[in-house]
Amino acid sequence: MASTLESPRVLGVLDRLFAQVESQDPPAKQRVRDREIELGGRLSQAQRYELYGEAPLAITREVGELLYVLTVSRRARSIVEFGCSLGLSTIFLAAGLRDIDGAGSLVTTELLSGKANTARENLTDAGLGDLVELRVGDALHTLADLAEPVDLLFLDGRNDLYLPVLRLLEPQLAPNALVAADLNAEDPDLLPYLEHVRERAHGYFSVNLPLDAGVEVSVRVA
């Protein structure tokens, strides 16, 4: 049986979104670099996100394919995503859910309502909107009431919030839950998160995969 990722409907949306990433992400990143040069120092994550605006700032195709593989191999029935943006990574996760048995659920978050509306349209166009609940606002608030055990958590929002979001959801992580975090090269805001998941006393076994700027994949040891 063919993967949902190979369906013309999903491929069409992915190709369109990756083309958008290629055209919009470099100028957004350049705006941040120019502003930091002007100020003579590093911007906060909040300032960076403000300058990024509506640009996707999305994962690579290889990272998306990893998310699909993690979803299917773990047979994740409950997925949470921090940082939906325009829905690119969400499509890979939802495609994995569809190919398990189509009965799972994905809760994703996006701070900006404009991006969230676009993500909903992209998910609908891909035929995956029925699997996704998109919550708009601060993830530390929108994810605070999760009741179901989480099989797979994907972190791809503001880097300085990776650890707070993980700590918020740790009580909900299922035994042997997977946590995947998309990384940025040499970002000091990621250090608290990486130190947490790499410390065995905190209950994780963690590996770094050399895809794009790196993906940290951790398992919540039962």
PLY file of the C-alpha trace (Angstrom):
ply
format ascii 1.0
element vertex 222
property float x
property float y
property float z
element edge 221
property int vertex1
property int vertex2
end_header
0.00 0.00 0.00
1.33 3.43 -0.93
2.09 5.99 1.76
-0.24 8.94 2.18
2.85 11.10 1.62
2.93 9.79 -1.95
-0.65 10.74 -2.80
-0.95 13.49 -5.43
-3.09 15.57 -3.09
-0.50 15.61 -0.29
2.47 15.92 -2.64
0.91 18.95 -4.28
0.52 20.78 -0.97
4.01 19.81 0.22
5.64 20.95 -3.02
3.82 24.28 -2.83
4.81 24.82 0.79
8.47 23.91 0.24
8.58 26.37 -2.66
7.17 29.01 -0.33
9.80 28.16 2.29
12.56 28.51 -0.28
11.38 31.97 -1.30
10.36 33.43 2.07
12.66 31.95 4.72
16.00 33.39 3.53
14.76 37.03 3.56
13.24 36.51 7.02
16.50 35.16 8.40
18.38 38.01 6.76
16.12 40.52 8.51
17.14 39.00 11.83
20.84 39.07 10.95
20.63 42.69 9.79
18.86 43.75 12.97
21.42 41.98 15.16
24.26 43.68 13.29
22.52 47.01 13.77
22.08 46.43 17.51
25.45 44.75 18.01
23.98 41.77 19.86
21.73 38.76 19.68
17.97 39.24 19.60
15.67 37.42 21.98
13.50 34.63 20.61
10.43 36.88 20.88
12.15 39.60 18.83
13.25 37.06 16.24
9.73 35.73 15.81
8.39 39.25 15.38
10.86 39.87 12.56
10.13 36.51 10.95
6.49 37.56 10.58
4.43 35.26 8.35
7.45 33.44 6.85
7.14 29.64 7.24
10.59 28.99 8.79
9.78 25.34 8.34
11.49 21.96 8.60
13.26 20.34 5.66
11.68 17.51 3.70
14.09 15.02 5.32
13.03 16.08 8.81
9.40 15.75 7.77
10.02 12.24 6.52
11.64 11.42 9.87
8.47 12.62 11.64
6.41 10.35 9.43
8.66 7.37 10.21
8.56 8.09 13.96
4.77 8.31 13.89
4.27 5.06 12.01
6.97 3.04 13.79
5.81 4.16 17.25
2.18 3.66 16.14
1.48 6.95 17.87
-2.22 7.42 18.54
-1.82 10.75 20.31
0.57 13.40 18.96
1.25 16.93 20.18
3.11 19.52 18.12
4.52 22.79 19.45
4.82 25.23 16.54
2.56 24.55 13.56
3.46 27.60 11.43
1.82 26.98 8.04
1.26 23.29 8.71
4.14 21.69 6.83
5.42 19.51 9.66
1.82 18.90 10.70
1.11 17.30 7.32
3.93 14.77 7.78
2.68 13.86 11.26
-0.95 13.60 10.16
0.02 11.47 7.16
1.61 9.03 9.60
-1.58 8.92 11.63
-3.60 8.24 8.48
-1.34 5.33 7.56
-1.55 3.68 10.98
-5.30 3.34 10.98
-6.64 6.87 10.74
-8.00 6.74 14.26
-5.35 8.78 16.08
-5.33 12.48 16.84
-2.89 15.35 16.57
-3.07 18.52 18.67
-0.93 21.31 17.25
-0.34 24.90 18.32
0.33 28.22 16.64
0.76 31.61 18.24
-0.25 33.73 15.22
-3.85 33.50 14.07
-2.93 34.35 10.46
-0.55 31.44 10.23
-3.07 29.17 11.95
-5.74 30.01 9.37
-3.33 29.25 6.54
-2.31 25.99 8.20
-5.95 24.90 8.42
-6.38 25.57 4.71
-3.24 23.60 3.87
-4.33 20.65 6.00
-7.76 20.67 4.36
-6.17 20.83 0.90
-4.02 17.81 1.84
-7.09 15.88 3.03
-5.77 15.62 6.60
-7.71 18.29 8.45
-9.99 15.76 10.13
-7.04 14.36 12.13
-5.81 17.69 13.50
-6.96 20.01 16.27
-5.21 23.37 15.91
-5.06 25.52 19.04
-4.21 29.21 18.62
-2.30 31.15 21.27
0.47 30.66 23.80
1.21 26.93 23.92
1.87 27.07 27.65
-1.81 27.91 28.00
-3.39 26.07 25.06
-1.70 22.76 25.98
-2.31 23.02 29.71
-5.50 20.93 29.71
-4.39 17.83 27.79
-5.88 14.71 29.36
-4.78 11.86 27.08
-1.33 10.23 27.26
1.00 11.63 24.59
2.83 9.09 22.41
4.83 11.57 20.33
5.75 15.20 21.02
7.33 17.38 18.32
8.95 20.67 19.34
9.38 23.25 16.58
8.32 26.60 18.05
10.34 29.20 19.94
13.57 27.56 21.05
13.53 29.13 24.51
10.15 27.47 25.15
11.16 23.89 24.31
11.96 23.03 27.91
8.92 24.80 29.46
6.62 23.02 26.99
8.27 19.67 27.67
7.99 20.13 31.42
4.34 21.09 31.04
3.62 17.88 29.17
5.93 15.47 30.99
3.12 14.21 33.28
1.17 13.28 30.11
3.96 11.44 28.30
3.13 7.79 27.78
5.70 5.10 28.68
8.31 5.04 25.90
6.91 8.24 24.40
9.09 9.87 21.75
10.09 13.52 21.89
11.60 15.06 18.75
13.03 18.58 18.72
14.04 20.49 15.60
17.28 22.32 16.40
19.02 25.50 15.25
22.78 25.63 14.86
24.64 27.08 17.85
21.54 28.51 19.53
22.22 29.04 23.26
18.47 29.11 23.97
18.41 25.37 23.24
21.03 24.45 25.82
18.64 24.09 28.81
16.44 21.74 26.79
19.35 19.65 25.52
20.89 19.39 28.98
17.54 18.21 30.34
16.92 15.40 27.84
20.55 14.28 27.77
20.69 13.87 31.55
19.70 10.24 32.15
18.44 11.06 35.64
15.59 13.00 34.03
14.21 9.83 32.47
15.22 10.10 28.80
17.55 8.34 26.41
18.45 10.86 23.73
20.27 10.85 20.39
21.08 13.62 17.93
20.37 12.97 14.25
22.35 15.00 11.67
19.41 16.16 9.58
19.42 19.85 8.63
20.74 21.68 11.75
20.03 18.58 13.85
17.05 16.78 15.35
17.19 15.60 18.96
15.12 12.44 19.39
14.49 11.29 22.94
12.57 8.37 24.36
10.84 8.65 27.73
12.24 5.56 29.40
9.51 3.52 31.01
0 1
1 2
2 3
3 4
4 5
5 6
6 7
7 8
8 9
9 10
10 11
11 12
12 13
13 14
14 15
15 16
16 17
17 18
18 19
19 20
20 21
21 22
22 23
23 24
24 25
25 26
26 27
27 28
28 29
29 30
30 31
31 32
32 33
33 34
34 35
35 36
36 37
37 38
38 39
39 40
40 41
41 42
42 43
43 44
44 45
45 46
46 47
47 48
48 49
49 50
50 51
51 52
52 53
53 54
54 55
55 56
56 57
57 58
58 59
59 60
60 61
61 62
62 63
63 64
64 65
65 66
66 67
67 68
68 69
69 70
70 71
71 72
72 73
73 74
74 75
75 76
76 77
77 78
78 79
79 80
80 81
81 82
82 83
83 84
84 85
85 86
86 87
87 88
88 89
89 90
90 91
91 92
92 93
93 94
94 95
95 96
96 97
97 98
98 99
99 100
100 101
101 102
102 103
103 104
104 105
105 106
106 107
107 108
108 109
109 110
110 111
111 112
112 113
113 114
114 115
115 116
116 117
117 118
118 119
119 120
120 121
121 122
122 123
123 124
124 125
125 126
126 127
127 128
128 129
129 130
130 131
131 132
132 133
133 134
134 135
135 136
136 137
137 138
138 139
139 140
140 141
141 142
142 143
143 144
144 145
145 146
146 147
147 148
148 149
149 150
150 151
151 152
152 153
153 154
154 155
155 156
156 157
157 158
158 159
159 160
160 161
161 162
162 163
163 164
164 165
165 166
166 167
167 168
168 169
169 170
170 171
171 172
172 173
173 174
174 175
175 176
176 177
177 178
178 179
179 180
180 181
181 182
182 183
183 184
184 185
185 186
186 187
187 188
188 189
189 190
190 191
191 192
192 193
193 194
194 195
195 196
196 197
197 198
198 199
199 200
200 201
201 202
202 203
203 204
204 205
205 206
206 207
207 208
208 209
209 210
210 211
211 212
212 213
213 214
214 215
215 216
216 217
217 218
218 219
219 220
220 221
